[in-house]
Amino acid sequence: MKRRSVTMTDGLTADKVTRSDGCPTSTSLPRPRDSIRSCALSMDQIPDLHSPMSPISESPSSPAYSTVTRVHAAPAAPSATALPASPVTRRSSEPQLCPGSAPKTHGESDKGPHTSPSHTLCKTSPSPSLSSYSDPDSGHYCQLQPPVRGSREWAAAEASSRQARSYGEKLKELSENGAPEEDWGKTFTVPIVEVTSSFNPATFQSLLIPRDNRPLEVGLLRKVKELLAEVDARTLARHVTKVDCLVARILGVTKEMQTLMGVRWGMELLTLPHGRQLRLDLLERFHTMSIMLAVDILGCTGSAEERAALLHKTIQLAAELRGTMGNMFSFAAVMGALDMAQISRLEQTWVALRQRHTEGAILYEKKLKPFLKSLNEGKEGPPLSNTTFPHVLPLITLLECDSAPPEGPEPWGSTEHGVEVVLAHLEAARTVAHHGGLYNTNAEVKLQGFQARPELLEVFSTEFQMRLLWGSQGASSSQARRYEKFDKVLTALSHKLEPAVRSSEL
């Protein structure tokens, strides 16, 4: 016989326990612990009333009811509904109802002082897993049960189950059964994985470049220099930002483009596997922009003062992109041009800059360079309310490390905290993907009322820059080959302006 415990509540005292089965009363209990232990041993002999195999019926005449008697303070009105006690087998550690002392049939309810219509025994359940447990505050019991098919509860459960179906199941059902014509725009469309670049120099229609051109044509370089010199740095920054946001799909994103991308904004697409082509296009644009600005500076064959003035305007452009426009992408591209070895080695030009444009030199050395360093290390960034294009270059370089052209040591490879830098950029990717709509709003506000010049927009377009630097035929060659050749061209231009000092001349 399994050991059973009986909960003694609602006025049950030791005086109400009879002397049957050798259980002493409270008057002859010199040691309470021994008394309780002997009572527990005596209770083990009580038959299992709730076991369906028990031959003892639940009637007041059975010996089980002579052991423990429940005493109530006052009689109560019979409950409106009364159901028989649950036949579910309980473990010894579970609480158990004690039947009252008055004779009751299966149709009567427990007339305890705490009985109420909302706390009556529910219908019995054949499953032990649905056995009820007592409320420690009120002592009432409630029996869980599955709803009856066809009832109100069953209908509510079915409706909840239909609403809880996963989105994938709904998409599978739509794909199998087909969607009505009015729901076509509401169904999921598999995004298109782009495999070709959005830049096509061969079919680029230009206002400045002829159909067939050679690399670095002198007349074309002079025209570009004149266009860049006609306007101030802030106007140039607006043109650059306009083209950047169109390429990165921050601006000009239509509903059809969103359907093809599978997301709403290009900044979110950058972080997804099928956004690889957009990442490669941005890397192409970044390096092409840097090379064109470097050619503009190195192509100035006048005096060192003239090159210093052009260098000062380039620094102002970087400052406008950073502060006024919040365009961290082209800010990093301009700073990359200024930091190229072919330009940083021009000592006479930098000395003239410090002498003629001291504020520009201080701005570059004390503010812009430290700010770019903090951006690359993931330590600092501009406020989101002022950002139109976040600093995504480290992120896309990380994701496309096999395809990114070498441009010197990465920020995570030249510091002892490289792992922390990588984790910082990966964490920043979540912010970039989440705030695509904010970048769109910021760009629209900053470019509101802006009247762009078509010639300047073309100068800052990637197709134009590729045709300008590599010609109509070379622009279609492989990226690695193009960059390798042009690095030699930049080195030759730099040494032509300021030849290297030989050790024999020192």
N, C-alpha and C positions, 0 to 999 in steps of 0.2 A: 504494500500500500504506500503510495507517495505521500510525502509530508505536505500538509496543507496548513495555511495560516488564515486566521479569521480576523477581520478588522472589527474592533469593538468601539463603536462610536454611539453618539446620540443617547447619552445617559446610561450607557452600559458600565457597570461597576463590578468589582470583584464580589460584592455581596449578592449579585444576581446570578452568579455562577453556582450551580448546584454541586452537590458532592458526588455526582455520578461519575463513574469510571475513574475513581481515585483522585480526582482533582480537588484539592483542599480549598476551603473558603478563605477569605481575607482575614477572618478572626484568628485563624490558626496558622498564620504565615509569619514565623519569626524571621525568615530570610526571604525577601521578595524575589531575588534572582532564582532561588531553588523552586519557588512557587511557580514562577513564569515558565521555567524549564519543564516542570512536571505537567503544567497545563498544555504546553506545546506537544509533549509526548502523548498526552491523552488525546489531543486533537488529531493526531495521526491516525487514530482508529475510526475517525468519522468517514463514512463512505463518500466517494466522489459523487456528489449530487448532480454535478453538471456534466458528468460523462454520459454519453448516450448508451454505453454498455452497462450502466449501473442498474441493478434490479430493484433498487429502492426508489419509490416514487416520491415526488416532492409534495408530501402531504403533512399536515401538522402532527399526524400520529406516528410518523417515522421517528426512530431514535435520534436522528440527527438534530431534530428540533428541540429535543430535551436538554441539549447541552448548552446552547447559548440562546438567550432570550433578549429580544430588542424591546426596550421600554420607551414609549413615546410620551411626550409631555402632555399632549392633548390630542383628541381625535380630530381628524380633518375630513373634509368632504371628499368623497371618492372622485378620482380623476376621471376626466371625460373619456380618455382612451387608456386602455390598459392592455399590455401584451405580456405573454409569458416570459419568464427569465431565459436568458440565452443559454443554450446547451453547449456552448463552445467550451472546450477544455482549457482551463487557465493554468498557468504555472504557479508555483508556490509563492513567487515573488509578486504576483499581481493581486490587486485588491479584489474583494469578492463581496457580493451583497449578502447580508444576513436577513433572512425572512423574519417577518414580524411574529409576535406571539399569538395573535388572533388567527383563527382559521381563515384561509383565503383560498379561493379557487383561481383557476387560470384566467378568469375574466375580471378579477379584481386587481386593483392597483395597490401599490404600497402607500399606506396612509401616514407617511412620515411627515414631520413638520416642515420639511424642505421640499415637499412634492409640489410641483406646479405643472400646468399643461405643457410648458416649454421644456421641461426637464424630465420627461417620461421616457421609459424604455422604448427604443425603436424596435422594428421588426428584426427578428433573429437572422443572423447570417451564418451560413454553413462554413465560411472560410475563417480559419484561425487568424489570418492576417488582418481581418477586419474587426477583431475584438476591440471593445471600447475600453477606455481608461478613464479614471475618475478625475474630476477637476479638484486640485488641491485646495482651492478656496471654498467651493460650495459643496463638494462631496457628491455631486450628481454624476450620473453616468449617461453616456450617449453611445448608441450603436451605429457605426458607419455601415452603409449598404450601397450597392450600385443602384442607380435609378431604374425603375421599371420601364420597359420599352413602351413607348406611346404616351408616357406621362409628360408633364410640363418640365420636370427636371431633366428627363432624357432628351427632350427637344433642345433645351438650353445647352446641354453638354455637347450635342451634335453640332450646334451652331458654333460653339467655341472651338471645337475641333477643326471645323472647316476654316475658320479664320486663322488658326494657328499653323496651317500648312505652310511649309517653307516656300520661299519665292522660287527656288529651283524647281519644285514640284509643279508650281503653276506654269513656269516657262516650259517645262517638259510637256505638260498637258496641252498648252497652246501650240507647241510645235507639232505634236502628234495629231491633234484634231483640227488645227487651223484656226485662225482668228478672223472674226468678221471684219469687213472692210472699214467700219467706223472705229475699230480698235487697232488698226495697223500702227498708228503713231504712238500707241500706249504700250506696245509689246517690246520686248527686248530684242535688240539687233546686235549680232556678233560684230565687234569692232574690226575694222580693216587694219591688217598689219602692213604698214608701208614698207616697201622694199626699194624704192627709188627716191632720190633726193628731190626736195622741192625746188632746188636751184638747177636751172638749165641754161647755162651760158650760150649754148649753140642757138637756141631759139629766142634769146633775149632781144627785145626790141628797144633800142637805145636812141636817145635824142642827141647824144654826144659821140658815140662810137660808131664808126662805119661797120658794114656787115662783116668785112674781113679786116682785122687789124693785127699788128705785130705787138709783141710785149714791150711795154714801157716806151711808147711812142712819145717823142719830145713834145709835139704840139698838144697831144692829149694831156700830158702831165702839166703843161703850162696852163691849159684851160682849167684843170682841176684846182691848181694852186690859186688862180684868180677867183674862182667861185668860193673857196674857203676863206680867202682874204676879204671878200666883200661884206661879210656879215660878222656879227659879234659872236662870242663863245656861247652865249645863252641860246641864240637862234640855232646855232649848229647843234647844240645839245637837244633841242626840241626835234629837229629833223632826225637825228640819230635815234632818239627814243621812239619816234613814230615808226620807223622802219623796224626797230628791234621788237616792238610789241606786236607788229604784224607777223613777223617771222616766227616768234615764239607763241603765237596764237593767244596773246593776251587781249588784243583788239581784233575786231573784224571776224569774230567767230560766229558763224551762222548755225541754224538748227541742223542743217544737213551735215556740217562739219562735226558738230557735237555727236550726231548719230554715228558717223563713221569712226570717230575717235573712241566712242564709248564713254567719254567723260565730257565735262562742260568746258574745261579750260586746258590750255597747253601746259601750264605749270603742274597740273595733276598728271597729264600724260607723260611728263618727263620721268616720273617715278615708277612707271609701269613697264612691264616687259615689252609690250608692243609699241612703246614710245622710243625705241632705239633709233629710228631714223631721224626723229626730231632732235635727239641728243647729238647725233653726228652732224646734223645741219648747224646746230648752234656752235659746235666746236669748229666747224669750217668757217662760220661767220666770225667767230672770235679771232682766230689767227689771221684771217684775211684782212680784217679791220686793223689789227696791229701792224701787219706788214705794210698796208697802204699808208698809214700815218708815219711809219718809219721812212718809207720812200719819200714822202712829202718833206720830211726834215732833211734827209740825206741828199735829196735832189736840189737843195738850195746851195748853189755853188758860189754864192756871194761871200761877203765878209763874215767873220765870226759873230759880229753884232746882228747881222740879218738873221743868221741861224738862231741866235739867242732870242730874238723877238718872236720867231716862229715857235721856238721851244716854250716861250712864256705863254703864248696863246694856246698851245696844246695843254699846258698845265691848267690854264683857266677852263678849258673844255672839260678836263677831268673833274675840276671842282664843281662846275655846273651840273655835270651828270650825277655827281655824288649828292650835292646839297639840294639844288633846285628841282631836279627831275627825279631823284631817287632811283636812278638807273644804275644798279651795281654791275650789270653785265658789261655795258660799254665802258663804264668807269674802269673796270679791271682790264679791258682791252686797251684803253688809252695808256693806262699805267704800265701795261706790258710793253707797249711800244717805247715808252720813255726809259724803261729798265732794260732794254735790249743791250747786249754787249757792244753792238756796233754804234750805238748812240751814247751810252754811258762812258765810252772811252774818249769821246771828243772833249778833251780837257779845255781847250781854248774856248769852245762854245759854252761850257758850263761856267767858266770863269767870267765870261762876258755876261752871262745871265745873272750871276751874283752881283756884278758891278752895275749893270743897267736896269735890271728888274729884281731888285733884292726881295721885294715882297713875294714874288713868284717863286724864287728859290727857297725862301723860308716856308712858304705854303707847301711846297713839294716835299721838302726834307722833314719838316716837323709835324705835318698833319696828314698829308695824303699817303705817304709811304707807311707810317705806322698804322693808319686806318686800314690799308689794304692788307698789311701783315696780320692784323687782328681778324679781318674777314677770312683770310685763308686758314687761320688756325681755329676758326669757329668760336672765337671769344667775344666778338662784338659785331653788331650789325645796326643798320639804321632802323628807326621806328617803323612799324608796319603801316602806320597812317601816312607815311611819306614815301613809301616804296612802290615803284611801278614795275620794276624788274629786279627780283632778288638775286643774290650772289649764288648762282647755281653752278659756276664753273668747277669747283672742287667736287660737287656731287656727280656731275656728268663725266668728269675725268675718272672718278672712282668706278662708276658703272660701265664706262667704256675704256678701261685701262688698256685693253689690247689694241684699240683703234685710235686712241688719242695721240696726236703727234707729240714728240718730246719737246718740252720747252724749259728744261732745267729740272732741278729737284722739286718733288712735290712737298707741300708743307708738312705732310705726315711722315716724310722720309728724312727730313733734315732736323728733326727734334727728337728728344728722348721721350716725349709724350705723344708719340705718333698714334698709338691706339686711341687715346683720348680725343685726338683731333679727328680721326676717322669716325668715331662714335658721335662726336658733335655734329658732323656734317650729315650723317645718316639720320640723326634726330631732327636736324633742321629740315630734312626732306619732308617730314610730316607736316611741318608748318607751311612749307611751300605748296604742298598738294592741297592743304585745307583752305588756304586763303587765295585761291585763284580768282574768285569773284572780287575780293578786295583789291587785288592788283589791277584788275580791269577797271574798277571804279576810280582808283587813284590816277590811272593813266588818262581816263576820260576827263577828269577834273583838270589835270595839269595841261592837257592839250586842248582844252575848251577854247574855241575862238581862234585857234592857231591856223594861220594861212601858210601852208607849206609851198615852197618853190619846187616845181617838178625837177629842175636840174639838180638841186641839192639832194632831193630824195633819191635820185638816180645815182649820185655819187656815193651815197651811203648804202646802196643796195649791194648785196653780195655778188650777184651776177655781173654787175658793172665792175666791181673791184677785181673779180677773177679775170674778166676780159682785159682790164687795164694792166694787170701784173703779168699774165701769162699769154695773152693774145687769144685770138679766136680758136686756134688749134690746140695750144698748150693748156687751155682751161679745162679741157675734157680728159686730160691725162690723170694718172693716179695721184692721190693726195700726197703720199709720202715722197714721191719723185718731185712733185712741184715744190714742196717746202724745202727739200734738200738742195735743189738748184738755187732757189731764191735766197737761201741763207748765204750762199757763196756770193750772190749778187750784192747783197747788203754789205757784206764784208769788204768787197771791192770798192763800193761807193764810200764807205767810211774811211778806208785807208787813202782814198784819193783826196778826201777833204783834209785830213790830218794824218800824214804819213807817220808810221811808227818810228820812234827814235831808236836808232841803233846803239848798241852798247859801246861801240867804238867812238861815237860822237859825244858821249857823256864826259 
